[in-house]
Amino acid sequence: MNRMIVGLSSMATRPVLTELSAHLGDAHGVPVRFESAGGVEVARRVRAGAAADLLVLAEGALAELAAEGLLLAGTVRPLWVSQVVAAVPEGAAVPPLGTESELRAALLSAGSIAYSTGPSGTALLALIGRLGLAGALAGRLVQAPPGVPAGSLLAAGRADLAFQQRSELTGLPGVRVLGPLPGDAAIDSVFGGGVLASSARPDRARAVLDLLGSDAASGIARARGMRAVGPLG
C-alpha cells in the first residue's frame, strides 16, 4: 500500500512545504510530497480530478473549491499569513517606503512594475486603484506568468519594482527585498489547507494537515517569512 501523502499547493507556499515535508518525514516518519504550481493552475487540476490528498492555497481559492464540494467538509483550516513585500533589482537605488506617500512616489517613478497572478497581484491592483494610480500605471504593470516569481522579472531586467509574497522573493538571485508595504497599504494573504474529497487516504491526510498546523510547523513557516494564523471563528 502506498503510504505517500500527495499535496497540491501554490508557489507562494512551496518553500515552506518543501521544508515541512522533510520535517514530517524525519520527525514523524510520514512521507509527504507537495507539487506546486500557480494557484489558478492548481485549482484547474483539482477541478479536473487530480489524484492528490491535500490542498494548500490562498483562502479565497480554497473557499471556492470547498463550496464546489471538492474538499471534505470540516477539514478546511487557515494555516499561515504571508506578507506582500516590495523588491528591486540587486544594486538598484532603494526607494523609501516608510509612508503611503513614499509608496506612491516609488510606484510613479518605476518604469515597470512586476506583480503575480496570485492573491498578492490581485491585492496590489486593488491598492493601486485605491491610490488613484490605475490610469497612470496602466502601461507599466507587468504580470508574471503563472508559477513564475515576479522577482525573476527584476533579475531579467524586465521590471524596476516588484511586489509578491515574501516567501517567493526571498533568496532569488539578483533581487533585493525591501520589506512590507507601509500602514494601511500593507497586504497580507492567508493560506490554508484542506483534504481533497477525492483522497484515497482521508484520515491520514487529515493527520498530516494537523501536523502542518502544529507549533513545530509554525516555527518553520516563520523562518520562511510566514506566521501562523489561529482557528477561524
Secondary structure as UniProt FT lines:
FT   STRAND          5..10
FT   HELIX           11..13
FT   HELIX           14..28
FT   STRAND          32..37
FT   HELIX           39..47
FT   TURN            48..49
FT   STRAND          54..58
FT   HELIX           59..67
FT   TURN            68..69
FT   TURN            73..74
FT   STRAND          77..89
FT   TURN            90..91
FT   HELIX           100..109
FT   STRAND          113..115
FT   HELIX           119..130
FT   TURN            131..132
FT   HELIX           134..137
FT   HELIX           138..140
FT   STRAND          141..143
FT   TURN            146..147
FT   HELIX           151..155
FT   TURN            156..157
FT   STRAND          161..165
FT   HELIX           166..169
FT   TURN            170..171
FT   TURN            173..174
FT   STRAND          175..180
FT   HELIX           183..185
FT   STRAND          188..196
FT   TURN            197..198
FT   HELIX           202..212
FT   HELIX           215..223
FT   TURN            224..225
FT   STRAND          226..228
//
